[in-house]
Amino acid sequence: MHIVIVHFHVAPAHRDAFLREMKANAANSVELETGCHQFDVCVAPDDPCHVFLYEVYDDSAAFDVHLASAHFQSFNAVTNAWVTSKCVKEFIRY
């Protein structure tokens, strides 16, 4: 399994809209992508603008399918300017 974690810091003025868009992206990913098994959207309890994702894919090719998907491309285009920082890490589950 291919695990992807992402840390976002979002501008406070856009936090609620970002979370709406992210939840839709997560739901579409699990529903429409056969290689996506889990997509959790989490918020730090001490920093409501720190959003953490935990995503589980079959393999790196399935993650590439996610990145190329229309729903991800739309999400990214809408929210990109709202993000003040982003860190993506990929792991392999053993």
OpenMM code with the backbone's topology and positions (N, CA, C; nanometers):
from openmm import Vec3, app, unit

residues = "MET HIS ILE VAL ILE VAL HIS PHE HIS VAL ALA PRO ALA HIS ARG ASP ALA PHE LEU ARG GLU MET LYS ALA ASN ALA ALA ASN SER VAL GLU LEU GLU THR GLY CYS HIS GLN PHE ASP VAL CYS VAL ALA PRO ASP ASP PRO CYS HIS VAL PHE LEU TYR GLU VAL TYR ASP ASP SER ALA ALA PHE ASP VAL HIS LEU ALA SER ALA HIS PHE GLN SER PHE ASN ALA VAL THR ASN ALA TRP VAL THR SER LYS CYS VAL LYS GLU PHE ILE ARG TYR".split()
positions = [
    Vec3(0.0836, -0.1181, 0.0000),
    Vec3(0.0000, 0.0000, 0.0000),
    Vec3(0.0881, 0.1245, 0.0000),
    Vec3(0.0377, 0.2276, -0.0636),
    Vec3(0.1077, 0.3544, -0.0762),
    Vec3(0.0355, 0.4562, 0.0124),
    Vec3(0.1068, 0.5121, 0.1072),
    Vec3(0.0498, 0.6065, 0.2027),
    Vec3(0.0993, 0.7465, 0.1690),
    Vec3(0.0077, 0.8410, 0.1694),
    Vec3(0.0416, 0.9810, 0.1455),
    Vec3(-0.0098, 1.0623, 0.2630),
    Vec3(0.0794, 1.1424, 0.3214),
    Vec3(0.0364, 1.2372, 0.4241),
    Vec3(0.0677, 1.3774, 0.3746),
    Vec3(-0.0224, 1.4679, 0.4050),
    Vec3(-0.0060, 1.6064, 0.3606),
    Vec3(-0.0390, 1.6977, 0.4780),
    Vec3(0.0471, 1.7942, 0.5008),
    Vec3(0.0211, 1.8999, 0.5989),
    Vec3(-0.0037, 2.0289, 0.5213),
    Vec3(-0.1181, 2.0905, 0.5465),
    Vec3(-0.1510, 2.2202, 0.4889),
    Vec3(-0.1616, 2.3221, 0.6006),
    Vec3(-0.1184, 2.4416, 0.5756),
    Vec3(-0.1550, 2.5570, 0.6571),
    Vec3(-0.2341, 2.6468, 0.5629),
    Vec3(-0.3527, 2.6846, 0.6094),
    Vec3(-0.4473, 2.7575, 0.5265),
    Vec3(-0.4682, 2.8967, 0.5853),
    Vec3(-0.4798, 2.9952, 0.4992),
    Vec3(-0.5086, 3.1304, 0.5455),
    Vec3(-0.6408, 3.1292, 0.6223),
    Vec3(-0.6439, 3.1908, 0.7412),
    Vec3(-0.7646, 3.1868, 0.8241),
    Vec3(-0.8919, 3.2307, 0.7515),
    Vec3(-0.8832, 3.3284, 0.6659),
    Vec3(-1.0026, 3.3773, 0.5954),
    Vec3(-1.0614, 3.2726, 0.5008),
    Vec3(-0.9821, 3.1721, 0.4645),
    Vec3(-1.0269, 3.0711, 0.3677),
    Vec3(-1.0436, 2.9317, 0.4282),
    Vec3(-1.0253, 2.9201, 0.5587),
    Vec3(-1.0278, 2.7880, 0.6225),
    Vec3(-1.1571, 2.7117, 0.5954),
    Vec3(-1.2719, 2.7728, 0.6200),
    Vec3(-1.3992, 2.7013, 0.6044),
    Vec3(-1.4227, 2.6583, 0.4598),
    Vec3(-1.3953, 2.7471, 0.3661),
    Vec3(-1.4112, 2.7127, 0.2246),
    Vec3(-1.3125, 2.6027, 0.1847),
    Vec3(-1.1897, 2.6116, 0.2349),
    Vec3(-1.0897, 2.5089, 0.2059),
    Vec3(-1.1375, 2.3725, 0.2550),
    Vec3(-1.1879, 2.3672, 0.3773),
    Vec3(-1.2341, 2.2394, 0.4316),
    Vec3(-1.3525, 2.1838, 0.3528),
    Vec3(-1.4438, 2.2688, 0.3084),
    Vec3(-1.5552, 2.2217, 0.2238),
    Vec3(-1.5010, 2.1588, 0.0959),
    Vec3(-1.4089, 2.2292, 0.0315),
    Vec3(-1.3509, 2.1772, -0.0928),
    Vec3(-1.2723, 2.0484, -0.0683),
    Vec3(-1.1974, 2.0440, 0.0424),
    Vec3(-1.1170, 1.9262, 0.0735),
    Vec3(-1.2044, 1.8054, 0.1027),
    Vec3(-1.3117, 1.8248, 0.1783),
    Vec3(-1.4017, 1.7128, 0.2079),
    Vec3(-1.4641, 1.6583, 0.0800),
    Vec3(-1.5005, 1.7440, -0.0122),
    Vec3(-1.5555, 1.6992, -0.1405),
    Vec3(-1.4499, 1.6225, -0.2197),
    Vec3(-1.3268, 1.6734, -0.2206),
    Vec3(-1.2182, 1.6055, -0.2901),
    Vec3(-1.1936, 1.4673, -0.2295),
    Vec3(-1.1931, 1.4593, -0.0988),
    Vec3(-1.1711, 1.3312, -0.0303),
    Vec3(-1.2819, 1.2318, -0.0645),
    Vec3(-1.4079, 1.2763, -0.0576),
    Vec3(-1.5205, 1.1873, -0.0885),
    Vec3(-1.5140, 1.1387, -0.2332),
    Vec3(-1.4846, 1.2298, -0.3261),
    Vec3(-1.4723, 1.1908, -0.4669),
    Vec3(-1.3575, 1.0938, -0.4884),
    Vec3(-1.2484, 1.1139, -0.4176),
    Vec3(-1.1323, 1.0258, -0.4330),
    Vec3(-1.1670, 0.8827, -0.3954),
    Vec3(-1.2322, 0.8651, -0.2812),
    Vec3(-1.2678, 0.7300, -0.2352),
    Vec3(-1.3766, 0.6697, -0.3243),
    Vec3(-1.4716, 0.7526, -0.3646),
    Vec3(-1.5836, 0.7026, -0.4444),
    Vec3(-1.5463, 0.6728, -0.5895),
    Vec3(-1.4639, 0.7572, -0.6512),
    Vec3(-1.4392, 0.7476, -0.7948),
    Vec3(-1.3088, 0.6778, -0.8330),
    Vec3(-1.2142, 0.6697, -0.7408),
    Vec3(-1.0840, 0.6107, -0.7712),
    Vec3(-1.0751, 0.4718, -0.7092),
    Vec3(-1.0704, 0.3685, -0.7930),
    Vec3(-1.0666, 0.2319, -0.7396),
    Vec3(-0.9401, 0.2050, -0.6586),
    Vec3(-0.8336, 0.2796, -0.6849),
    Vec3(-0.7075, 0.2592, -0.6134),
    Vec3(-0.6948, 0.3390, -0.4853),
    Vec3(-0.7949, 0.4205, -0.4509),
    Vec3(-0.7912, 0.4995, -0.3277),
    Vec3(-0.8815, 0.4329, -0.2241),
    Vec3(-0.8229, 0.3906, -0.1123),
    Vec3(-0.8972, 0.3162, -0.0103),
    Vec3(-0.9339, 0.3989, 0.1117),
    Vec3(-0.8608, 0.5037, 0.1370),
    Vec3(-0.8857, 0.5855, 0.2561),
    Vec3(-0.8359, 0.7259, 0.2295),
    Vec3(-0.9125, 0.8239, 0.2792),
    Vec3(-0.8741, 0.9633, 0.2604),
    Vec3(-0.9316, 1.0401, 0.3786),
    Vec3(-0.8527, 1.0539, 0.4827),
    Vec3(-0.8969, 1.1208, 0.6054),
    Vec3(-0.8532, 1.2662, 0.6050),
    Vec3(-0.9452, 1.3541, 0.6415),
    Vec3(-0.9182, 1.4970, 0.6542),
    Vec3(-0.9243, 1.5292, 0.8028),
    Vec3(-0.8140, 1.5805, 0.8572),
    Vec3(-0.8032, 1.6071, 1.0007),
    Vec3(-0.7589, 1.7520, 1.0223),
    Vec3(-0.7988, 1.8069, 1.1366),
    Vec3(-0.7596, 1.9431, 1.1733),
    Vec3(-0.6929, 1.9380, 1.3097),
    Vec3(-0.5809, 2.0078, 1.3238),
    Vec3(-0.5086, 2.0110, 1.4518),
    Vec3(-0.5965, 2.0781, 1.5581),
    Vec3(-0.6088, 2.0173, 1.6758),
    Vec3(-0.6935, 2.0763, 1.7795),
    Vec3(-0.6429, 2.2102, 1.8320),
    Vec3(-0.5139, 2.2343, 1.8191),
    Vec3(-0.4570, 2.3595, 1.8698),
    Vec3(-0.4330, 2.4637, 1.7602),
    Vec3(-0.4655, 2.4281, 1.6339),
    Vec3(-0.4454, 2.5202, 1.5225),
    Vec3(-0.5471, 2.4872, 1.4133),
    Vec3(-0.6614, 2.5543, 1.4112),
    Vec3(-0.7677, 2.5198, 1.3158),
    Vec3(-0.7310, 2.5443, 1.1698),
    Vec3(-0.6194, 2.6079, 1.1445),
    Vec3(-0.5745, 2.6308, 1.0065),
    Vec3(-0.4709, 2.5285, 0.9611),
    Vec3(-0.4391, 2.4333, 1.0479),
    Vec3(-0.3463, 2.3249, 1.0139),
    Vec3(-0.4298, 2.2017, 0.9804),
    Vec3(-0.4309, 2.1663, 0.8525),
    Vec3(-0.5091, 2.0530, 0.8031),
    Vec3(-0.4122, 1.9414, 0.7662),
    Vec3(-0.4455, 1.8212, 0.8095),
    Vec3(-0.3614, 1.7033, 0.7884),
    Vec3(-0.4423, 1.6000, 0.7105),
    Vec3(-0.3826, 1.5437, 0.6067),
    Vec3(-0.4471, 1.4373, 0.5292),
    Vec3(-0.3721, 1.3066, 0.5480),
    Vec3(-0.4485, 1.1979, 0.5532),
    Vec3(-0.3927, 1.0625, 0.5544),
    Vec3(-0.4643, 0.9874, 0.4432),
    Vec3(-0.3891, 0.9492, 0.3402),
    Vec3(-0.4470, 0.8860, 0.2220),
    Vec3(-0.3816, 0.7496, 0.1995),
    Vec3(-0.4622, 0.6514, 0.1587),
    Vec3(-0.4116, 0.5168, 0.1328),
    Vec3(-0.4510, 0.4755, -0.0096),
    Vec3(-0.3491, 0.4413, -0.0883),
    Vec3(-0.3680, 0.4003, -0.2280),
    Vec3(-0.3084, 0.2606, -0.2490),
    Vec3(-0.3515, 0.1936, -0.3561),
    Vec3(-0.2942, 0.0630, -0.3901),
    Vec3(-0.1431, 0.0718, -0.4079),
    Vec3(-0.0994, 0.1745, -0.4801),
    Vec3(0.0415, 0.1893, -0.5147),
    Vec3(0.0642, 0.3314, -0.5649),
    Vec3(0.1866, 0.3623, -0.6025),
    Vec3(0.2164, 0.4982, -0.6485),
    Vec3(0.1427, 0.5305, -0.7785),
    Vec3(0.1165, 0.4311, -0.8610),
    Vec3(0.0411, 0.4555, -0.9849),
    Vec3(-0.1010, 0.5016, -0.9534),
    Vec3(-0.1608, 0.4457, -0.8499),
    Vec3(-0.2959, 0.4881, -0.8093),
    Vec3(-0.2934, 0.6321, -0.7580),
    Vec3(-0.1857, 0.6699, -0.6905),
    Vec3(-0.1732, 0.8087, -0.6460),
    Vec3(-0.1573, 0.9014, -0.7664),
    Vec3(-0.0840, 0.8577, -0.8669),
    Vec3(-0.0702, 0.9366, -0.9892),
    Vec3(-0.2060, 0.9571, -1.0570),
    Vec3(-0.2908, 0.8530, -1.0546),
    Vec3(-0.4261, 0.8645, -1.1091),
    Vec3(-0.5030, 0.9714, -1.0310),
    Vec3(-0.4872, 0.9718, -0.8994),
    Vec3(-0.5523, 1.0733, -0.8168),
    Vec3(-0.5076, 1.2135, -0.8581),
    Vec3(-0.3780, 1.2332, -0.8720),
    Vec3(-0.3256, 1.3658, -0.9063),
    Vec3(-0.3744, 1.4136, -1.0428),
    Vec3(-0.4021, 1.3205, -1.1331),
    Vec3(-0.4482, 1.3551, -1.2671),
    Vec3(-0.6004, 1.3669, -1.2770),
    Vec3(-0.6708, 1.3278, -1.1716),
    Vec3(-0.8175, 1.3258, -1.1760),
    Vec3(-0.8757, 1.4663, -1.1886),
    Vec3(-0.9924, 1.4741, -1.2500),
    Vec3(-1.0599, 1.6032, -1.2665),
    Vec3(-1.0959, 1.6643, -1.1322),
    Vec3(-1.1409, 1.5823, -1.0364),
    Vec3(-1.1809, 1.6391, -0.9069),
    Vec3(-1.0607, 1.6951, -0.8308),
    Vec3(-0.9438, 1.6283, -0.8391),
    Vec3(-0.8255, 1.6841, -0.7730),
    Vec3(-0.7789, 1.8109, -0.8442),
    Vec3(-0.7752, 1.8089, -0.9755),
    Vec3(-0.7306, 1.9261, -1.0514),
    Vec3(-0.8195, 2.0462, -1.0210),
    Vec3(-0.9492, 2.0239, -1.0120),
    Vec3(-1.0421, 2.1321, -0.9785),
    Vec3(-1.0183, 2.1823, -0.8366),
    Vec3(-1.0063, 2.0893, -0.7414),
    Vec3(-0.9782, 2.1264, -0.6023),
    Vec3(-0.8513, 2.2111, -0.5948),
    Vec3(-0.7469, 2.1652, -0.6590),
    Vec3(-0.6179, 2.2333, -0.6535),
    Vec3(-0.6265, 2.3739, -0.7127),
    Vec3(-0.6963, 2.3877, -0.8238),
    Vec3(-0.7096, 2.5188, -0.8875),
    Vec3(-0.7869, 2.6169, -0.7993),
    Vec3(-0.8917, 2.5675, -0.7350),
    Vec3(-0.9754, 2.6544, -0.6510),
    Vec3(-0.9034, 2.6953, -0.5236),
    Vec3(-0.8291, 2.6039, -0.4621),
    Vec3(-0.7756, 2.6275, -0.3272),
    Vec3(-0.6299, 2.6704, -0.3225),
    Vec3(-0.5577, 2.6607, -0.4309),
    Vec3(-0.4138, 2.6844, -0.4287),
    Vec3(-0.3752, 2.8182, -0.3646),
    Vec3(-0.4471, 2.9224, -0.3943),
    Vec3(-0.4133, 3.0552, -0.3407),
    Vec3(-0.4463, 3.0681, -0.1923),
    Vec3(-0.5259, 2.9760, -0.1383),
    Vec3(-0.5648, 2.9812, 0.0029),
    Vec3(-0.4609, 2.9178, 0.0942),
    Vec3(-0.3706, 2.8395, 0.0364),
    Vec3(-0.2730, 2.7608, 0.1131),
    Vec3(-0.1474, 2.8443, 0.1362),
    Vec3(-0.1064, 2.8550, 0.2627),
    Vec3(0.0146, 2.9307, 0.2943),
    Vec3(0.1376, 2.8400, 0.2984),
    Vec3(0.1174, 2.7102, 0.3249),
    Vec3(0.2267, 2.6133, 0.3149),
    Vec3(0.1686, 2.4735, 0.2977),
    Vec3(0.2503, 2.3882, 0.2357),
    Vec3(0.2062, 2.2509, 0.2070),
    Vec3(0.3280, 2.1606, 0.2079),
    Vec3(0.3162, 2.0458, 0.2748),
    Vec3(0.4239, 1.9464, 0.2784),
    Vec3(0.3631, 1.8096, 0.2511),
    Vec3(0.4123, 1.7418, 0.1473),
    Vec3(0.3629, 1.6106, 0.1078),
    Vec3(0.4736, 1.5081, 0.1323),
    Vec3(0.4372, 1.3977, 0.1971),
    Vec3(0.5300, 1.2868, 0.2195),
    Vec3(0.4631, 1.1578, 0.1752),
    Vec3(0.5411, 1.0702, 0.1131),
    Vec3(0.4886, 0.9418, 0.0680),
    Vec3(0.5621, 0.8294, 0.1385),
    Vec3(0.4870, 0.7236, 0.1718),
    Vec3(0.5402, 0.6086, 0.2444),
    Vec3(0.4858, 0.4811, 0.1829),
    Vec3(0.5522, 0.3703, 0.2118),
    Vec3(0.5051, 0.2383, 0.1705),
    Vec3(0.4741, 0.1596, 0.2975),
    Vec3(0.3518, 0.1037, 0.3032),
    Vec3(0.3137, 0.0218, 0.4196),
    Vec3(0.3741, -0.1176, 0.4024),
    Vec3(0.4418, -0.1614, 0.5065),
    Vec3(0.4997, -0.2970, 0.5042),
    Vec3(0.4211, -0.3912, 0.5898),
] * unit.nanometer
topology = app.Topology()
chain = topology.addChain("A")
for resn in residues:
    res = topology.addResidue(resn, chain)
    for name in ("N", "CA", "C"):
        topology.addAtom(name, app.Element.getBySymbol(name[0]), res)
